Amino acid sequence: MSSQDILIIGSGAAGLTAALVLAEKAKVLVLAKGSLDGGSTAWAQGGIAAVLDEGDTFEDHVRDTMVAGAGLNRRETVEFVVEHAPQAIARLAQLGVPFNHDAGALHLTREGGHSHRRIVHVDDATGWAVQQALIDAAKAHPNITLRPDMVAVDLVTDRHSSKPTGERRVWGAYALDTRTGKVECFAARATILASGGAGRTYLFSTAPRGATGDGIAMAWRAGCRVSNMEFMQFHPTCLYNLEVKNFLITEAVRGEGGHLKIPPGHPGGGTRFMPRFDERAELAPRDIVARAIDHEIKRLGLDYVHLDISHMAPDFVRGHFPNIYERLLGLGIDMTKEPIPVVPAQHYTCGGVLIDLAGRTDLAGLYAVGECSESGLHGANRLASNSLLECFVFGDAAARDILARWDEFSEPPALRQWDSSRVADSDEEVVIKQNWTELRRFMWNYVGIVRTDKRLERAAHRIKLLKSEVNDYYGNFRVTADLIELRNLLQTAELIVKSARARRESRGLHFNQDYPQTQPAARDTILVRGTDRG
């Protein structure tokens, strides 16, 4: 058993932000599932929202966030994050993030749902620049240890101690070292989940391979409440390409003048369709744009729609979107001359482990930050470029809360090691692959952009069957990364479907054809183990 002051699960924006603050006074161990830069942070193209423009205000940013969130946001959370945004940008600049400038000031772009230009960015690859700056700073700090290729299996709770007391507390986590195949016990005074979202529950997703809902599933199994899992954001514009999956075309392409059009050869071919759905047209919030694209694809039997910015000056397009331009050019698409074929894809998990303004969960010693958490910032739909912002603000808040309450975190007790003496190596890996494929396909078809009670019922039935099969498998065979992920995907899928079935209205990202109206009162869906309630 290894012991450190703080254990952080996840090496993205939220986890490393917390690590850098904590390391000033404590020893921190950061576990990364794969490579240190393998999470969602590095994939973020758009940028970070903050009130920095002369004509902008905190109140405007708060209002835009709550309009997008369809009234389900917690206002105190939104105000807390928005007011700390400029400070977060300043810290990143100090770390060396090379934000774009214009005439000596930060260059601000605009994205859907925002009433002002307030997105700071590094070309169209902001996440990559931020990730590298955070990793460099963490590597340089003597109090931070970074361990890649560690797949968290489960949280270590009081029941894993040699002398359980009945306390609802977390003492670290068990994690699989994929290089040795051994599961290790990592004990800690406090544990922070910064494990990302659950995008890989779906067939089409812009999320990286490791976004399998691990933190959400582990926290649920340990006894945490989970909230608003029905709100899965689908990004409207993922590149449609049979060879290159999961390439996101940033929101900013629409923000800088791109138009969504019906492809030629179909009724209305070559014309814009968004003005028919919303007066904000291409600048409407993501849920509206995604549903409009889904509607047109199903109405006309399309494989994709077109996103066209070729009417803008070529130098303007190449200057604003150099990485996307080069990537598309390599695939034979010149976005300065022709439209880009796009489809919606799962993009962000708005629900997650329920937390307060300090990132605290229901269990003592356990915090959750970033996409695995539900802080109340996003409500029923995340506003563009608020996600990285949430990571920085809550990563910092959780770390400062731990330091402020340090005397409350005692040394971990003696804990039980992982027991693999009664399991065998699997000779049926095909079972995992088959179940993974089946899960992602029926979640896409039944629990996607548009839902019905019957589809949700079918999904729940299939999840029950697969969970039984996988739990039996888990109990008999040695754990592998794929098995851990499949177990967590199924648990997360069950939480998504339970939440969706509990919401008898359509709001934000959740649209059920059987309940198309929005209820007057906005209520969170909060799941509690054994007593699910809406």
N, C-alpha and C positions, 0 to 999 in steps of 0.2 A: 504493500500500500504506500503510495506516495502522498505527501501532505504539503499543502501550500496555504497561504492566507486566503487567496481568492481563486476560484476556478471560473473561467469564462468559456462557454461553449459557443464557438463561432468567431471567425477572424475577419468579419466585414466591418462596415462603418460603425455599427453600434458597439460591437465587442471591443474593437481596438480603441475607440474613443474612451470607453470605460477603463480599459487597461492602462492607458496613458495617464489618466487622472489618479487611479488607485496606486500606480507604481511609485508615486511620490512618497508613499508611506507604507506600502505593503508589497509582499511577494505575490506575483500574479502568474498563473499558468493559463495560457490560451490554447484550446484544442481546436484545430481546423479539421474539417471532415476529409478534405482532400488536400489540394495545394492551398497555401495561405491566401491566394487571390482567386480561389475557385468559387466564391459565393456570388450573390446577386449584385453586390456593390460595384464590382468591376464591370458589370454589364450595363450599368445605368448610363444612358446616353444624354438625356435632357439636361439636368442640372439641379440646382438647389434653390428653392423659393425663399426670398427674404425681402423685407421692405427696406429698400436702399435708394429708391428713386425719389426725387424731390416732391413729386405730386402724389406719391403713394402714402398710405397710412396703415398702422397696425389694424385699425378697425376695418379697412377695406379687405385686408388679407384674411382677417377673421370671418368677415361676411362671405367672401368667396369660398372659403373652406366649408362653411356651414351650409351654403346653398348647394354645393356639390354633394355634401354629405346627407342631403335630404332630411335635415332636421334631427338626425340621430347623433350628431356630435355632442360631446360634453364641452360646454362653452369654456369652463375653467381650463380644460386641457388645451383647447385651441388657442386661447389667449396666452397660456404659459409657453407653448411652442413658438408661436408667432413672435412674441416679445423677446425670446432668446435667440431668434434666427440671426440677426446681425452679428451678435457676439460669436455664434458658431462659425459664421463665414470668416470673421477676423482671425479666429484660432486656426482655421484651415490655411488661410493665407500665411500665417506665421510658420506653419509646418512646411510651407513651400509649394502649396498647390497653385499652379500657374493659371489662375483664372484669366479669361479674356478681358482685355481693357479696350476702351475707346476714348480717345482724347483725354487720357490720364485717369479716367474713372472706370469702374467695373462695367463691362458691357452686359446689359440686361436684355434678355429676350422674353417673349410672351408665349404662353401656352394656353390650351383650352381651359375655360372656366376662370381664368384670371382676368381681373378688370384693369390690370396695369402690367407694364414690363417689370418683372421682378425675379427673373430666373438668371442667377449667376451660373456660368458654365465654363468648361474648358473645351472649346470647339464643340463637337458632338460626341465626346468621350469623357464626360466629367467623372463618371464613376471610376474609370480606370486610373485617372490622375489622382483622385482622392485615395483610392485603395493603395497605390504605390507610396504615396506620402505617409500614410498611416503605418504601413508595414515597415518602411525605412525608420520611422521614429520608434516603433516598438522594438525592432531589432537592435537599435542603438541603446535601449534602456536596460541597465543591468538587472533591474527588478522584474523584467518581463521575460518569461520563457515561452517560446512558440513551438508547438508540436503539430506538424501536419500529419495527414493520413490517420487520424484518430476519429472513429465513428462512435458517438455516444450511444449507449444501449439503453440505459435507464438511470434515473436519479437515485442516489443513495439517500434513503430516508431513515427515520428512527427504527423502523422494523428490521433494518439491515445491521443494526448495532448489536454487539455481543450481549448487551443488557438493555433491551428496549424499555423506554419510560412511558410511551404513549404520546409523546410530544409530537405535534405536527410540524416537523422541521426537516430540512434538507441538509445533508452533510457532504455533498459532492455528487459524483457520478461514476458509473461504470462505463468504460469506453474500450472499444476494440481497436488494437493496433493492427492495421491491415497489412503491415509489413511482416509481422511475426505471427499473426493469427491468434494472439492472446488477448484476453479481456483483462484490463487492469482496473483497480479501484483507486479513484482520485479523491482524497478527502480534502475538505476545505471548510473554513469558517463560514464563508458565504459563496453562493453560486449564482452566476448570471447566465441566463439563457439568451443568446444572441444568434440563434440558429437559423433565422430566415423563415421563409414562407413554405407553402404547400403546393406550389404550382404544378409539380409533376404528378399530382392526382389526376391531371387532365391530359388528354391525347395531344392537344396543341397548346404549347405554353412557351412564353419567352424566358421562363426561368431556367437557371442552370440545372444540370443533371442532379445535383444534390438537394434540390428544394423539395424534400419529401415530408415536410411537416414534423420533423423529429422532435423539436422542442415542445410543440403543442401536444403531441401524443404523449411524450414523457411526463409533462406537467399534469396532464389529465389523469394518467395512470397513478401518479403520485398523490392526487387529490385536489388539484387546483380547479377552480371554475374556469370555463372557457366561454367566450362571448362572441356573438355575431358572425359565426362561421359561414352563414349563408351568403355573405357579401364577398364573393370572389370577383375581383375586377378583371375584365377582359379588355386587353389593349386593342383598340380598333384596327391598328395597322401593323401587322406582322408580314414580312415578305412572303409571298406565295411562291415557293420554289421546291420542287420535289427532291432536289439534291441537298439544298441548304435549308435545314429546319431552324426555327427559333431566332431568325434574324429580325430584330425589331427596327421599325422605321419610326424614329422619334416623333413625339407629339409636336415638336418645334417645326417640323416640315409644314404642318397645317398652320401653326402659329405664324409662320413667315410667308403665308400666302398659298400653300398647296390646296388643291381642290380634289374632292372625291367625285369620281365620275363612273357612269355605267360604261363598260367596255363596248367598243364598236361591234356591230353584228347582232345586237340585241335591241329590243324596243327602247328608245331613248338613248341609244348608244352615243357616247361622247359628251353627254350632258351631266351637269351636277345634279345630285339628288338630295344633299343635306338641307338646302333651303326648304324642302317640302316637309321636313321633320322638325326643324327648330329654327327660330329666327336668328340664332347665333351661328347657324350653318356649321361649317367645319370647326368653329371654336366652341361648340357646345361641349359639356362635360363628357367624359369617356363613355359612361354607360349609355347615353343617348346616341352617340356616334356608333358604338359597337352594335346596339340593337338595330339602328338604321341599316348598317351594312348587312347584318344578319338577315334583316327583312328583305332587302333587295336581292341578296344571294338566293334565298329560298323562293322569292316571288318569280324570279327570272331563270332559276336553275343554273346559276353561275358557279364557277369555281372560285372566283375572286372579283374584286372591283379594282378600279384604277385610282391611284393617288398621283396627281399631276401637278408638278411645280415647274414644268418646262416653259411656262409663259413668263417666268422671271428671268432676269439677265443671267447668262451662264456663269459669269464671274461671281455674282451674288450667291448662286446655289453652291458652287464649289467652295467659296469662302466660308459659308455658314455650315456646310455639311461635308467637310473634306473626307472623313472616314467612311461615311455612308456612300458618298460619290465613288470613292475608290473601290469599295467592296462590291457595289452594284456593277461598276464598269468591268470588274473581273468576272462577273456573271453574264456579261453581254448586254447590260442595261445602262444606257446613258441618261441619267435623270435630268440632264439639262436639255435633252431633245425629245424624250418620250416618257410616258407615265410608268409608274411602278405598280405591279400587281400585288395587292395586299388582301389579307383576311384577318379577322379578329383572332386573338389567342389569349389564353389565360395569362395574366400579367402580375397580379398582386393579390395577396391575402389580407383583406381588411380586418377580419376577425382574428382571434387568437386568445392567448392566456390573459385573463383579466388582471389589470394592474392599476395602481394609483399613480399620483404625480411623481412619485419617487421611483417608480418601476417595481414596487413591491407586489408580490403575488399573495395568495392566501396562506402560503407555507412560510414559516420563519426561515430566514437564511436563503430564500430563493427570490431572485429578481428576474424579470423578463424585459427585454428591450428590442426595439426594431420590429421587423415584420412578423415575428412569432407572437407579438403581444397585441392586446387590444386596449389602447390607452384612452380611447374616446376622441382621438384627433380626427380620424377619417370618417366616422359615422357609417352611412350606408354606401359611400363611394369616396375613394381617395382623390383629392385634387392633385393635378399634375405637379411633380417636383416637391411635394410635401414629404415624400418617403425618406429620402436621404436626410432631410432636415430632422425628421422624427428620430432617426438613428443618433445624430449628433447630440440633440437636446436631451433625450432620455438616457443615452449612454453616459453623458456627463452627470445627469441628475441622480441616476442609480449609484454611480461611483461616489458622489459627494454624500449621499445619504448613508452609505456603508461607512465611510470615514467618520461622519458625524456621530454615528451610533456604534462605533467600533467596540466599546466596552460590552455591548450586548451580545457580541459574537464570540462564544467560548471556543476552546480547542475541541476538535471533533473527538468523539469517544472511539473506542476500539470497534472496528467495523469488519463485517464478514467479507472475505475474499470471494471472487466469482468462482462458482463451482461448476466445472465442466466434466466431472468424473463420470456422469451417468448419460452422456450423450455421445453420438457417433458422428463421423464425417458423412455428409450427405452424398448420396449417389443419384439424387433426383433433382438436380438444379433446374431441370426443365419445368418443374412445378412452379418455381418462383417466376420464371420468365412468362409462363402462360398466364398466371394470375395477375401479374403486373400489367400485361397487355390488355387483358379482359377488363380490369378495373379502370384503366385510363380511358378505354373506349366507351364503356357504358356511362362513366361520369360525364364525358363530353356530350353524349347523346341525350342523357336523361337529366343531368344536373348542370347544364350549360347556361347559355345566355338567356334562353327562354325555357321555362319549366312548367310542368303541370303536376297535379296531385298523383296521377297515374304513373307518370315517369318517375317521380320521387319514390313511390311505393315499390316500383320494380327495382330501382337502385338499392333501396334498403334491403330488399329480399336477397339480392345478389351479394351485397356486402356481408350479410349474416352468414351465408354459405361459405364465402371465401375466408372470413375471419375464423370460422371453425376449422377449416382446412389448414390455414396458416398457423393457428395456435397449436394444433396437433404437431405440425412440422417443427415449430419452434421448440416444443418440449422434448423432441427426440433427437434433434441434430445440432451439431456445433454451429454457433452463430457465424454468419458471414455478413459483409456489408450489404449485399443484396437482400438477404433475409431480414435484417434489421430495418432496412428502408421499406420493404413491402409491408411488414408489420405496422410500421408507422403510417404509411400511406392508407392502409385499410382503416386504421383508427381515425385518422384525419377525415377520410371520406365519410365515415359513419357520423362524425360530428357535423360535417357540412350538411348531410342529408337530414339529420335530426333537427338542425337549426332551420333548414329550409321548410320542413314540414310543420314546424311550430309557427312560422310566420304566415298568417292568413291575410296577406295584403301584398301589393307590389310596392316596393320602395327602393330607390337607388339602384344598386346592382342586382337586386333580387326581383325578378319579374316572373310571376306565376299567372298563366292565362286563366286559371280558375278563380283568381282573386286579383283582377286588374286594377282595382281601386286602391288608393292610399288611405289608411286610417287617419283620423284627425290627430290622434296622439301618437307620438313616436316612442316606441319602447324597444329596449335592447332585448335580444334573445340570450338568456344566460343559462348555460347547461351546468348542472351539478350532478356528480356521479350518483346514480341511484334515484335521484329526484329531479329529472330534467324539467325545467320550467321556462316559459317564454315571458 
